[in-house]
Amino acid sequence: MVNVDKLAGKFRENKKSQKQMAEVVGISETSLSKKMTGKVSFSVDEARTIAAELRLSGQEIMDIFFSDRVA
């Protein structure tokens, strides 16, 4: 499951809104919200795009996208 708190924190650190990140990924804001809450999974390409945009380290990618912690 996605660690929503960490992902949202990275959005804020990079001064990116959820709407802006949805545009970067190429999905609707509603779809991004569903993915962040675990209702729908991120694809590998979507996670890769987010990681690149936010300049996440390998450890941050693991902590955010492969977390057992849920929202």
PDB file of N, H, CA, C and O in Angstrom:
ATOM      1  N   MET A   1       0.832  -1.184   0.000  1.00  0.00           N
ATOM      2  CA  MET A   1       0.000   0.000   0.000  1.00  0.00           C
ATOM      3  C   MET A   1       0.878   1.249   0.000  1.00  0.00           C
ATOM      4  O   MET A   1       2.023   1.232   0.452  1.00  0.00           O
ATOM      5  N   VAL A   2       0.325   2.290  -0.502  1.00  0.00           N
ATOM      6  H   VAL A   2      -0.605   2.304  -0.870  1.00  0.00           H
ATOM      7  CA  VAL A   2       1.030   3.563  -0.586  1.00  0.00           C
ATOM      8  C   VAL A   2       1.012   4.260   0.771  1.00  0.00           C
ATOM      9  O   VAL A   2      -0.016   4.296   1.447  1.00  0.00           O
ATOM     10  N   ASN A   3       2.151   4.808   1.161  1.00  0.00           N
ATOM     11  H   ASN A   3       2.987   4.778   0.613  1.00  0.00           H
ATOM     12  CA  ASN A   3       2.204   5.608   2.378  1.00  0.00           C
ATOM     13  C   ASN A   3       1.773   7.018   1.991  1.00  0.00           C
ATOM     14  O   ASN A   3       2.577   7.823   1.520  1.00  0.00           O
ATOM     15  N   VAL A   4       0.508   7.296   2.196  1.00  0.00           N
ATOM     16  H   VAL A   4      -0.145   6.642   2.579  1.00  0.00           H
ATOM     17  CA  VAL A   4      -0.106   8.546   1.764  1.00  0.00           C
ATOM     18  C   VAL A   4       0.542   9.747   2.443  1.00  0.00           C
ATOM     19  O   VAL A   4       0.770  10.769   1.797  1.00  0.00           O
ATOM     20  N   ASP A   5       0.837   9.640   3.721  1.00  0.00           N
ATOM     21  H   ASP A   5       0.651   8.809   4.246  1.00  0.00           H
ATOM     22  CA  ASP A   5       1.427  10.764   4.449  1.00  0.00           C
ATOM     23  C   ASP A   5       2.767  11.166   3.843  1.00  0.00           C
ATOM     24  O   ASP A   5       3.032  12.350   3.634  1.00  0.00           O
ATOM     25  N   LYS A   6       3.603  10.180   3.563  1.00  0.00           N
ATOM     26  H   LYS A   6       3.388   9.218   3.733  1.00  0.00           H
ATOM     27  CA  LYS A   6       4.917  10.486   2.984  1.00  0.00           C
ATOM     28  C   LYS A   6       4.781  11.039   1.572  1.00  0.00           C
ATOM     29  O   LYS A   6       5.485  11.980   1.203  1.00  0.00           O
ATOM     30  N   LEU A   7       3.886  10.466   0.785  1.00  0.00           N
ATOM     31  H   LEU A   7       3.315   9.702   1.084  1.00  0.00           H
ATOM     32  CA  LEU A   7       3.711  10.938  -0.580  1.00  0.00           C
ATOM     33  C   LEU A   7       3.180  12.373  -0.585  1.00  0.00           C
ATOM     34  O   LEU A   7       3.672  13.218  -1.332  1.00  0.00           O
ATOM     35  N   ALA A   8       2.190  12.639   0.238  1.00  0.00           N
ATOM     36  H   ALA A   8       1.790  11.952   0.845  1.00  0.00           H
ATOM     37  CA  ALA A   8       1.633  13.992   0.331  1.00  0.00           C
ATOM     38  C   ALA A   8       2.697  14.965   0.838  1.00  0.00           C
ATOM     39  O   ALA A   8       2.749  16.113   0.397  1.00  0.00           O
ATOM     40  N   GLY A   9       3.537  14.513   1.753  1.00  0.00           N
ATOM     41  H   GLY A   9       3.495  13.580   2.111  1.00  0.00           H
ATOM     42  CA  GLY A   9       4.631  15.347   2.251  1.00  0.00           C
ATOM     43  C   GLY A   9       5.607  15.706   1.150  1.00  0.00           C
ATOM     44  O   GLY A   9       6.092  16.835   1.085  1.00  0.00           O
ATOM     45  N   LYS A  10       5.892  14.753   0.289  1.00  0.00           N
ATOM     46  H   LYS A  10       5.498  13.835   0.342  1.00  0.00           H
ATOM     47  CA  LYS A  10       6.795  15.010  -0.839  1.00  0.00           C
ATOM     48  C   LYS A  10       6.161  15.970  -1.836  1.00  0.00           C
ATOM     49  O   LYS A  10       6.850  16.800  -2.430  1.00  0.00           O
ATOM     50  N   PHE A  11       4.855  15.859  -2.019  1.00  0.00           N
ATOM     51  H   PHE A  11       4.295  15.185  -1.537  1.00  0.00           H
ATOM     52  CA  PHE A  11       4.150  16.833  -2.865  1.00  0.00           C
ATOM     53  C   PHE A  11       4.388  18.243  -2.309  1.00  0.00           C
ATOM     54  O   PHE A  11       4.752  19.161  -3.045  1.00  0.00           O
ATOM     55  N   ARG A  12       4.174  18.396  -0.991  1.00  0.00           N
ATOM     56  H   ARG A  12       3.878  17.651  -0.393  1.00  0.00           H
ATOM     57  CA  ARG A  12       4.331  19.710  -0.362  1.00  0.00           C
ATOM     58  C   ARG A  12       5.775  20.200  -0.441  1.00  0.00           C
ATOM     59  O   ARG A  12       6.015  21.368  -0.749  1.00  0.00           O
ATOM     60  N   GLU A  13       6.735  19.324  -0.166  1.00  0.00           N
ATOM     61  H   GLU A  13       6.541  18.375   0.084  1.00  0.00           H
ATOM     62  CA  GLU A  13       8.154  19.692  -0.232  1.00  0.00           C
ATOM     63  C   GLU A  13       8.520  20.241  -1.610  1.00  0.00           C
ATOM     64  O   GLU A  13       9.329  21.161  -1.730  1.00  0.00           O
ATOM     65  N   ASN A  14       7.921  19.671  -2.631  1.00  0.00           N
ATOM     66  H   ASN A  14       7.264  18.923  -2.533  1.00  0.00           H
ATOM     67  CA  ASN A  14       8.219  20.067  -4.001  1.00  0.00           C
ATOM     68  C   ASN A  14       7.239  21.107  -4.541  1.00  0.00           C
ATOM     69  O   ASN A  14       7.235  21.422  -5.731  1.00  0.00           O
ATOM     70  N   LYS A  15       6.407  21.635  -3.634  1.00  0.00           N
ATOM     71  H   LYS A  15       6.410  21.379  -2.668  1.00  0.00           H
ATOM     72  CA  LYS A  15       5.422  22.668  -3.997  1.00  0.00           C
ATOM     73  C   LYS A  15       4.539  22.231  -5.169  1.00  0.00           C
ATOM     74  O   LYS A  15       4.289  22.994  -6.103  1.00  0.00           O
ATOM     75  N   LYS A  16       4.074  20.979  -5.089  1.00  0.00           N
ATOM     76  H   LYS A  16       4.277  20.359  -4.331  1.00  0.00           H
ATOM     77  CA  LYS A  16       3.194  20.414  -6.109  1.00  0.00           C
ATOM     78  C   LYS A  16       1.854  20.092  -5.477  1.00  0.00           C
ATOM     79  O   LYS A  16       1.792  19.453  -4.427  1.00  0.00           O
ATOM     80  N   SER A  17       0.795  20.530  -6.112  1.00  0.00           N
ATOM     81  H   SER A  17       0.846  21.049  -6.965  1.00  0.00           H
ATOM     82  CA  SER A  17      -0.546  20.179  -5.647  1.00  0.00           C
ATOM     83  C   SER A  17      -0.912  18.800  -6.194  1.00  0.00           C
ATOM     84  O   SER A  17      -0.268  18.285  -7.108  1.00  0.00           O
ATOM     85  N   GLN A  18      -1.948  18.224  -5.621  1.00  0.00           N
ATOM     86  H   GLN A  18      -2.472  18.642  -4.879  1.00  0.00           H
ATOM     87  CA  GLN A  18      -2.423  16.937  -6.120  1.00  0.00           C
ATOM     88  C   GLN A  18      -2.863  17.083  -7.573  1.00  0.00           C
ATOM     89  O   GLN A  18      -2.647  16.182  -8.383  1.00  0.00           O
ATOM     90  N   LYS A  19      -3.475  18.204  -7.898  1.00  0.00           N
ATOM     91  H   LYS A  19      -3.651  18.936  -7.240  1.00  0.00           H
ATOM     92  CA  LYS A  19      -3.920  18.459  -9.272  1.00  0.00           C
ATOM     93  C   LYS A  19      -2.719  18.518 -10.219  1.00  0.00           C
ATOM     94  O   LYS A  19      -2.751  17.928 -11.300  1.00  0.00           O
ATOM     95  N   GLN A  20      -1.665  19.225  -9.818  1.00  0.00           N
ATOM     96  H   GLN A  20      -1.639  19.704  -8.940  1.00  0.00           H
ATOM     97  CA  GLN A  20      -0.465  19.314 -10.654  1.00  0.00           C
ATOM     98  C   GLN A  20       0.166  17.940 -10.860  1.00  0.00           C
ATOM     99  O   GLN A  20       0.592  17.607 -11.966  1.00  0.00           O
ATOM    100  N   MET A  21       0.224  17.151  -9.801  1.00  0.00           N
ATOM    101  H   MET A  21      -0.122  17.422  -8.903  1.00  0.00           H
ATOM    102  CA  MET A  21       0.824  15.821  -9.924  1.00  0.00           C
ATOM    103  C   MET A  21      -0.020  14.909 -10.802  1.00  0.00           C
ATOM    104  O   MET A  21       0.519  14.095 -11.552  1.00  0.00           O
ATOM    105  N   ALA A  22      -1.328  15.039 -10.714  1.00  0.00           N
ATOM    106  H   ALA A  22      -1.766  15.700 -10.105  1.00  0.00           H
ATOM    107  CA  ALA A  22      -2.202  14.252 -11.587  1.00  0.00           C
ATOM    108  C   ALA A  22      -1.918  14.588 -13.045  1.00  0.00           C
ATOM    109  O   ALA A  22      -1.876  13.699 -13.896  1.00  0.00           O
ATOM    110  N   GLU A  23      -1.723  15.872 -13.331  1.00  0.00           N
ATOM    111  H   GLU A  23      -1.757  16.594 -12.640  1.00  0.00           H
ATOM    112  CA  GLU A  23      -1.407  16.292 -14.702  1.00  0.00           C
ATOM    113  C   GLU A  23      -0.072  15.714 -15.160  1.00  0.00           C
ATOM    114  O   GLU A  23       0.053  15.264 -16.299  1.00  0.00           O
ATOM    115  N   VAL A  24       0.920  15.725 -14.281  1.00  0.00           N
ATOM    116  H   VAL A  24       0.818  16.091 -13.356  1.00  0.00           H
ATOM    117  CA  VAL A  24       2.240  15.168 -14.615  1.00  0.00           C
ATOM    118  C   VAL A  24       2.119  13.681 -14.956  1.00  0.00           C
ATOM    119  O   VAL A  24       2.737  13.195 -15.904  1.00  0.00           O
ATOM    120  N   VAL A  25       1.317  12.977 -14.171  1.00  0.00           N
ATOM    121  H   VAL A  25       0.815  13.372 -13.402  1.00  0.00           H
ATOM    122  CA  VAL A  25       1.155  11.536 -14.365  1.00  0.00           C
ATOM    123  C   VAL A  25       0.262  11.234 -15.570  1.00  0.00           C
ATOM    124  O   VAL A  25       0.358  10.170 -16.181  1.00  0.00           O
ATOM    125  N   GLY A  26      -0.607  12.193 -15.899  1.00  0.00           N
ATOM    126  H   GLY A  26      -0.685  13.058 -15.403  1.00  0.00           H
ATOM    127  CA  GLY A  26      -1.500  12.004 -17.036  1.00  0.00           C
ATOM    128  C   GLY A  26      -2.806  11.325 -16.673  1.00  0.00           C
ATOM    129  O   GLY A  26      -3.404  10.613 -17.480  1.00  0.00           O
ATOM    130  N   ILE A  27      -3.243  11.565 -15.417  1.00  0.00           N
ATOM    131  H   ILE A  27      -2.756  12.144 -14.762  1.00  0.00           H
ATOM    132  CA  ILE A  27      -4.511  11.003 -14.949  1.00  0.00           C
ATOM    133  C   ILE A  27      -5.322  12.133 -14.312  1.00  0.00           C
ATOM    134  O   ILE A  27      -4.809  13.229 -14.088  1.00  0.00           O
ATOM    135  N   SER A  28      -6.579  11.852 -14.028  1.00  0.00           N
ATOM    136  H   SER A  28      -6.996  10.962 -14.210  1.00  0.00           H
ATOM    137  CA  SER A  28      -7.417  12.867 -13.382  1.00  0.00           C
ATOM    138  C   SER A  28      -7.049  12.978 -11.906  1.00  0.00           C
ATOM    139  O   SER A  28      -6.455  12.070 -11.324  1.00  0.00           O
ATOM    140  N   GLU A  29      -7.414  14.099 -11.325  1.00  0.00           N
ATOM    141  H   GLU A  29      -7.897  14.836 -11.797  1.00  0.00           H
ATOM    142  CA  GLU A  29      -7.183  14.293  -9.896  1.00  0.00           C
ATOM    143  C   GLU A  29      -7.951  13.254  -9.080  1.00  0.00           C
ATOM    144  O   GLU A  29      -7.465  12.784  -8.051  1.00  0.00           O
ATOM    145  N   THR A  30      -9.138  12.903  -9.535  1.00  0.00           N
ATOM    146  H   THR A  30      -9.534  13.286 -10.370  1.00  0.00           H
ATOM    147  CA  THR A  30      -9.933  11.871  -8.860  1.00  0.00           C
ATOM    148  C   THR A  30      -9.215  10.527  -8.886  1.00  0.00           C
ATOM    149  O   THR A  30      -9.188   9.814  -7.883  1.00  0.00           O
ATOM    150  N   SER A  31      -8.635  10.184 -10.032  1.00  0.00           N
ATOM    151  H   SER A  31      -8.657  10.764 -10.847  1.00  0.00           H
ATOM    152  CA  SER A  31      -7.893   8.921 -10.140  1.00  0.00           C
ATOM    153  C   SER A  31      -6.687   8.918  -9.217  1.00  0.00           C
ATOM    154  O   SER A  31      -6.410   7.914  -8.561  1.00  0.00           O
ATOM    155  N   LEU A  32      -5.965  10.039  -9.160  1.00  0.00           N
ATOM    156  H   LEU A  32      -6.190  10.854  -9.693  1.00  0.00           H
ATOM    157  CA  LEU A  32      -4.815  10.119  -8.266  1.00  0.00           C
ATOM    158  C   LEU A  32      -5.256   9.950  -6.821  1.00  0.00           C
ATOM    159  O   LEU A  32      -4.599   9.252  -6.049  1.00  0.00           O
ATOM    160  N   SER A  33      -6.355  10.577  -6.453  1.00  0.00           N
ATOM    161  H   SER A  33      -6.889  11.144  -7.080  1.00  0.00           H
ATOM    162  CA  SER A  33      -6.878  10.456  -5.096  1.00  0.00           C
ATOM    163  C   SER A  33      -7.203   9.000  -4.765  1.00  0.00           C
ATOM    164  O   SER A  33      -6.882   8.527  -3.675  1.00  0.00           O
ATOM    165  N   LYS A  34      -7.831   8.299  -5.686  1.00  0.00           N
ATOM    166  H   LYS A  34      -8.093   8.684  -6.571  1.00  0.00           H
ATOM    167  CA  LYS A  34      -8.177   6.890  -5.466  1.00  0.00           C
ATOM    168  C   LYS A  34      -6.923   6.041  -5.311  1.00  0.00           C
ATOM    169  O   LYS A  34      -6.890   5.110  -4.506  1.00  0.00           O
ATOM    170  N   LYS A  35      -5.909   6.360  -6.071  1.00  0.00           N
ATOM    171  H   LYS A  35      -5.936   7.117  -6.725  1.00  0.00           H
ATOM    172  CA  LYS A  35      -4.655   5.615  -5.986  1.00  0.00           C
ATOM    173  C   LYS A  35      -3.953   5.899  -4.658  1.00  0.00           C
ATOM    174  O   LYS A  35      -3.370   4.999  -4.054  1.00  0.00           O
ATOM    175  N   MET A  36      -4.010   7.134  -4.216  1.00  0.00           N
ATOM    176  H   MET A  36      -4.483   7.866  -4.707  1.00  0.00           H
ATOM    177  CA  MET A  36      -3.357   7.492  -2.957  1.00  0.00           C
ATOM    178  C   MET A  36      -4.051   6.864  -1.757  1.00  0.00           C
ATOM    179  O   MET A  36      -3.404   6.577  -0.750  1.00  0.00           O
ATOM    180  N   THR A  37      -5.339   6.649  -1.850  1.00  0.00           N
ATOM    181  H   THR A  37      -5.865   6.883  -2.668  1.00  0.00           H
ATOM    182  CA  THR A  37      -6.071   6.045  -0.732  1.00  0.00           C
ATOM    183  C   THR A  37      -6.132   4.524  -0.813  1.00  0.00           C
ATOM    184  O   THR A  37      -6.711   3.873   0.057  1.00  0.00           O
ATOM    185  N   GLY A  38      -5.533   3.961  -1.860  1.00  0.00           N
ATOM    186  H   GLY A  38      -5.063   4.490  -2.567  1.00  0.00           H
ATOM    187  CA  GLY A  38      -5.462   2.515  -1.964  1.00  0.00           C
ATOM    188  C   GLY A  38      -6.656   1.860  -2.621  1.00  0.00           C
ATOM    189  O   GLY A  38      -6.725   0.633  -2.682  1.00  0.00           O
ATOM    190  N   LYS A  39      -7.598   2.646  -3.113  1.00  0.00           N
ATOM    191  H   LYS A  39      -7.542   3.643  -3.062  1.00  0.00           H
ATOM    192  CA  LYS A  39      -8.757   2.067  -3.787  1.00  0.00           C
ATOM    193  C   LYS A  39      -8.369   1.487  -5.138  1.00  0.00           C
ATOM    194  O   LYS A  39      -8.982   0.533  -5.617  1.00  0.00           O
ATOM    195  N   VAL A  40      -7.337   2.080  -5.749  1.00  0.00           N
ATOM    196  H   VAL A  40      -6.840   2.855  -5.359  1.00  0.00           H
ATOM    197  CA  VAL A  40      -6.808   1.634  -7.034  1.00  0.00           C
ATOM    198  C   VAL A  40      -5.289   1.676  -6.908  1.00  0.00           C
ATOM    199  O   VAL A  40      -4.750   2.561  -6.245  1.00  0.00           O
ATOM    200  N   SER A  41      -4.602   0.739  -7.530  1.00  0.00           N
ATOM    201  H   SER A  41      -5.040   0.020  -8.068  1.00  0.00           H
ATOM    202  CA  SER A  41      -3.143   0.691  -7.442  1.00  0.00           C
ATOM    203  C   SER A  41      -2.474   1.592  -8.470  1.00  0.00           C
ATOM    204  O   SER A  41      -2.995   1.811  -9.564  1.00  0.00           O
ATOM    205  N   PHE A  42      -1.312   2.109  -8.095  1.00  0.00           N
ATOM    206  H   PHE A  42      -0.889   1.932  -7.207  1.00  0.00           H
ATOM    207  CA  PHE A  42      -0.475   2.829  -9.045  1.00  0.00           C
ATOM    208  C   PHE A  42       0.157   1.812  -9.987  1.00  0.00           C
ATOM    209  O   PHE A  42       0.538   0.722  -9.561  1.00  0.00           O
ATOM    210  N   SER A  43       0.270   2.162 -11.256  1.00  0.00           N
ATOM    211  H   SER A  43      -0.040   3.048 -11.602  1.00  0.00           H
ATOM    212  CA  SER A  43       1.037   1.329 -12.177  1.00  0.00           C
ATOM    213  C   SER A  43       2.511   1.627 -11.945  1.00  0.00           C
ATOM    214  O   SER A  43       2.859   2.636 -11.332  1.00  0.00           O
ATOM    215  N   VAL A  44       3.367   0.753 -12.431  1.00  0.00           N
ATOM    216  H   VAL A  44       3.084  -0.067 -12.929  1.00  0.00           H
ATOM    217  CA  VAL A  44       4.804   0.969 -12.307  1.00  0.00           C
ATOM    218  C   VAL A  44       5.195   2.270 -13.003  1.00  0.00           C
ATOM    219  O   VAL A  44       5.983   3.049 -12.466  1.00  0.00           O
ATOM    220  N   ASP A  45       4.650   2.507 -14.186  1.00  0.00           N
ATOM    221  H   ASP A  45       4.010   1.875 -14.622  1.00  0.00           H
ATOM    222  CA  ASP A  45       4.971   3.731 -14.918  1.00  0.00           C
ATOM    223  C   ASP A  45       4.527   4.979 -14.165  1.00  0.00           C
ATOM    224  O   ASP A  45       5.242   5.982 -14.163  1.00  0.00           O
ATOM    225  N   GLU A  46       3.364   4.935 -13.528  1.00  0.00           N
ATOM    226  H   GLU A  46       2.784   4.121 -13.530  1.00  0.00           H
ATOM    227  CA  GLU A  46       2.880   6.077 -12.752  1.00  0.00           C
ATOM    228  C   GLU A  46       3.797   6.346 -11.561  1.00  0.00           C
ATOM    229  O   GLU A  46       4.150   7.493 -11.288  1.00  0.00           O
ATOM    230  N   ALA A  47       4.179   5.287 -10.858  1.00  0.00           N
ATOM    231  H   ALA A  47       3.893   4.355 -11.079  1.00  0.00           H
ATOM    232  CA  ALA A  47       5.088   5.440  -9.713  1.00  0.00           C
ATOM    233  C   ALA A  47       6.435   5.972 -10.182  1.00  0.00           C
ATOM    234  O   ALA A  47       7.030   6.822  -9.520  1.00  0.00           O
ATOM    235  N   ARG A  48       6.915   5.482 -11.310  1.00  0.00           N
ATOM    236  H   ARG A  48       6.431   4.791 -11.848  1.00  0.00           H
ATOM    237  CA  ARG A  48       8.188   5.933 -11.870  1.00  0.00           C
ATOM    238  C   ARG A  48       8.122   7.418 -12.240  1.00  0.00           C
ATOM    239  O   ARG A  48       9.072   8.161 -11.998  1.00  0.00           O
ATOM    240  N   THR A  49       7.011   7.843 -12.821  1.00  0.00           N
ATOM    241  H   THR A  49       6.239   7.239 -13.018  1.00  0.00           H
ATOM    242  CA  THR A  49       6.835   9.241 -13.203  1.00  0.00           C
ATOM    243  C   THR A  49       6.815  10.141 -11.977  1.00  0.00           C
ATOM    244  O   THR A  49       7.455  11.192 -11.962  1.00  0.00           O
ATOM    245  N   ILE A  50       6.084   9.731 -10.954  1.00  0.00           N
ATOM    246  H   ILE A  50       5.565   8.877 -10.966  1.00  0.00           H
ATOM    247  CA  ILE A  50       6.023  10.506  -9.709  1.00  0.00           C
ATOM    248  C   ILE A  50       7.406  10.580  -9.073  1.00  0.00           C
ATOM    249  O   ILE A  50       7.840  11.649  -8.642  1.00  0.00           O
ATOM    250  N   ALA A  51       8.096   9.446  -9.015  1.00  0.00           N
ATOM    251  H   ALA A  51       7.744   8.578  -9.365  1.00  0.00           H
ATOM    252  CA  ALA A  51       9.431   9.405  -8.415  1.00  0.00           C
ATOM    253  C   ALA A  51      10.384  10.344  -9.136  1.00  0.00           C
ATOM    254  O   ALA A  51      11.171  11.041  -8.494  1.00  0.00           O
ATOM    255  N   ALA A  52      10.324  10.369 -10.456  1.00  0.00           N
ATOM    256  H   ALA A  52       9.685   9.803 -10.977  1.00  0.00           H
ATOM    257  CA  ALA A  52      11.202  11.243 -11.237  1.00  0.00           C
ATOM    258  C   ALA A  52      10.846  12.706 -11.002  1.00  0.00           C
ATOM    259  O   ALA A  52      11.735  13.537 -10.812  1.00  0.00           O
ATOM    260  N   GLU A  53       9.569  13.025 -11.013  1.00  0.00           N
ATOM    261  H   GLU A  53       8.847  12.351 -11.167  1.00  0.00           H
ATOM    262  CA  GLU A  53       9.125  14.418 -10.833  1.00  0.00           C
ATOM    263  C   GLU A  53       9.508  14.951  -9.454  1.00  0.00           C
ATOM    264  O   GLU A  53       9.885  16.114  -9.312  1.00  0.00           O
ATOM    265  N   LEU A  54       9.408  14.091  -8.440  1.00  0.00           N
ATOM    266  H   LEU A  54       9.101  13.146  -8.555  1.00  0.00           H
ATOM    267  CA  LEU A  54       9.701  14.510  -7.070  1.00  0.00           C
ATOM    268  C   LEU A  54      11.149  14.242  -6.676  1.00  0.00           C
ATOM    269  O   LEU A  54      11.550  14.539  -5.550  1.00  0.00           O
ATOM    270  N   ARG A  55      11.934  13.684  -7.591  1.00  0.00           N
ATOM    271  H   ARG A  55      11.608  13.443  -8.505  1.00  0.00           H
ATOM    272  CA  ARG A  55      13.340  13.347  -7.359  1.00  0.00           C
ATOM    273  C   ARG A  55      13.503  12.493  -6.096  1.00  0.00           C
ATOM    274  O   ARG A  55      14.299  12.811  -5.213  1.00  0.00           O
ATOM    275  N   LEU A  56      12.731  11.400  -6.034  1.00  0.00           N
ATOM    276  H   LEU A  56      12.085  11.141  -6.752  1.00  0.00           H
ATOM    277  CA  LEU A  56      12.767  10.506  -4.883  1.00  0.00           C
ATOM    278  C   LEU A  56      13.978   9.590  -4.953  1.00  0.00           C
ATOM    279  O   LEU A  56      14.376   9.143  -6.029  1.00  0.00           O
ATOM    280  N   SER A  57      14.555   9.319  -3.793  1.00  0.00           N
ATOM    281  H   SER A  57      14.231   9.682  -2.920  1.00  0.00           H
ATOM    282  CA  SER A  57      15.650   8.354  -3.710  1.00  0.00           C
ATOM    283  C   SER A  57      15.058   6.941  -3.773  1.00  0.00           C
ATOM    284  O   SER A  57      13.848   6.757  -3.643  1.00  0.00           O
ATOM    285  N   GLY A  58      15.914   5.971  -3.971  1.00  0.00           N
ATOM    286  H   GLY A  58      16.897   6.122  -4.077  1.00  0.00           H
ATOM    287  CA  GLY A  58      15.456   4.583  -3.980  1.00  0.00           C
ATOM    288  C   GLY A  58      14.755   4.202  -2.683  1.00  0.00           C
ATOM    289  O   GLY A  58      13.734   3.514  -2.695  1.00  0.00           O
ATOM    290  N   GLN A  59      15.315   4.658  -1.564  1.00  0.00           N
ATOM    291  H   GLN A  59      16.145   5.216  -1.554  1.00  0.00           H
ATOM    292  CA  GLN A  59      14.700   4.349  -0.266  1.00  0.00           C
ATOM    293  C   GLN A  59      13.348   5.022  -0.125  1.00  0.00           C
ATOM    294  O   GLN A  59      12.412   4.427   0.408  1.00  0.00           O
ATOM    295  N   GLU A  60      13.232   6.265  -0.599  1.00  0.00           N
ATOM    296  H   GLU A  60      13.993   6.749  -1.033  1.00  0.00           H
ATOM    297  CA  GLU A  60      11.950   6.966  -0.532  1.00  0.00           C
ATOM    298  C   GLU A  60      10.901   6.257  -1.388  1.00  0.00           C
ATOM    299  O   GLU A  60       9.737   6.162  -0.999  1.00  0.00           O
ATOM    300  N   ILE A  61      11.311   5.766  -2.539  1.00  0.00           N
ATOM    301  H   ILE A  61      12.256   5.843  -2.856  1.00  0.00           H
ATOM    302  CA  ILE A  61      10.382   5.010  -3.398  1.00  0.00           C
ATOM    303  C   ILE A  61       9.871   3.788  -2.650  1.00  0.00           C
ATOM    304  O   ILE A  61       8.673   3.505  -2.650  1.00  0.00           O
ATOM    305  N   MET A  62      10.780   3.071  -2.017  1.00  0.00           N
ATOM    306  H   MET A  62      11.753   3.300  -2.017  1.00  0.00           H
ATOM    307  CA  MET A  62      10.373   1.880  -1.253  1.00  0.00           C
ATOM    308  C   MET A  62       9.447   2.257  -0.099  1.00  0.00           C
ATOM    309  O   MET A  62       8.423   1.611   0.123  1.00  0.00           O
ATOM    310  N   ASP A  63       9.815   3.306   0.628  1.00  0.00           N
ATOM    311  H   ASP A  63      10.647   3.831   0.447  1.00  0.00           H
ATOM    312  CA  ASP A  63       9.021   3.733   1.791  1.00  0.00           C
ATOM    313  C   ASP A  63       7.625   4.205   1.398  1.00  0.00           C
ATOM    314  O   ASP A  63       6.668   4.014   2.147  1.00  0.00           O
ATOM    315  N   ILE A  64       7.510   4.817   0.230  1.00  0.00           N
ATOM    316  H   ILE A  64       8.287   4.972  -0.379  1.00  0.00           H
ATOM    317  CA  ILE A  64       6.221   5.382  -0.201  1.00  0.00           C
ATOM    318  C   ILE A  64       5.360   4.357  -0.925  1.00  0.00           C
ATOM    319  O   ILE A  64       4.192   4.178  -0.581  1.00  0.00           O
ATOM    320  N   PHE A  65       5.916   3.693  -1.910  1.00  0.00           N
ATOM    321  H   PHE A  65       6.865   3.839  -2.190  1.00  0.00           H
ATOM    322  CA  PHE A  65       5.097   2.841  -2.781  1.00  0.00           C
ATOM    323  C   PHE A  65       5.012   1.383  -2.341  1.00  0.00           C
ATOM    324  O   PHE A  65       4.179   0.631  -2.845  1.00  0.00           O
ATOM    325  N   PHE A  66       5.864   0.984  -1.410  1.00  0.00           N
ATOM    326  H   PHE A  66       6.541   1.595  -1.000  1.00  0.00           H
ATOM    327  CA  PHE A  66       5.845  -0.409  -0.962  1.00  0.00           C
ATOM    328  C   PHE A  66       5.713  -0.496   0.546  1.00  0.00           C
ATOM    329  O   PHE A  66       6.299  -1.365   1.191  1.00  0.00           O
ATOM    330  N   SER A  67       4.928   0.425   1.096  1.00  0.00           N
ATOM    331  H   SER A  67       4.451   1.131   0.572  1.00  0.00           H
ATOM    332  CA  SER A  67       4.709   0.501   2.530  1.00  0.00           C
ATOM    333  C   SER A  67       3.567  -0.420   2.959  1.00  0.00           C
ATOM    334  O   SER A  67       2.601  -0.622   2.224  1.00  0.00           O
ATOM    335  N   ASP A  68       3.700  -0.965   4.152  1.00  0.00           N
ATOM    336  H   ASP A  68       4.484  -0.800   4.749  1.00  0.00           H
ATOM    337  CA  ASP A  68       2.590  -1.737   4.723  1.00  0.00           C
ATOM    338  C   ASP A  68       1.617  -0.823   5.429  1.00  0.00           C
ATOM    339  O   ASP A  68       0.513  -1.242   5.778  1.00  0.00           O
ATOM    340  N   ARG A  69       2.014   0.429   5.647  1.00  0.00           N
ATOM    341  H   ARG A  69       2.910   0.769   5.363  1.00  0.00           H
ATOM    342  CA  ARG A  69       1.183   1.406   6.339  1.00  0.00           C
ATOM    343  C   ARG A  69       0.137   1.954   5.364  1.00  0.00           C
ATOM    344  O   ARG A  69       0.450   2.294   4.224  1.00  0.00           O
ATOM    345  N   VAL A  70      -1.083   2.029   5.828  1.00  0.00           N
ATOM    346  H   VAL A  70      -1.337   1.753   6.754  1.00  0.00           H
ATOM    347  CA  VAL A  70      -2.154   2.557   4.991  1.00  0.00           C
ATOM    348  C   VAL A  70      -2.670   3.861   5.559  1.00  0.00           C
ATOM    349  O   VAL A  70      -2.402   4.199   6.712  1.00  0.00           O
ATOM    350  N   ALA A  71      -3.416   4.597   4.737  1.00  0.00           N
ATOM    351  H   ALA A  71      -3.634   4.323   3.800  1.00  0.00           H
ATOM    352  CA  ALA A  71      -3.946   5.906   5.157  1.00  0.00           C
ATOM    353  C   ALA A  71      -4.903   5.782   6.312  1.00  0.00           C
ATOM    354  O   ALA A  71      -5.435   6.787   6.784  1.00  0.00           O
TER     355      ALA A  71
END
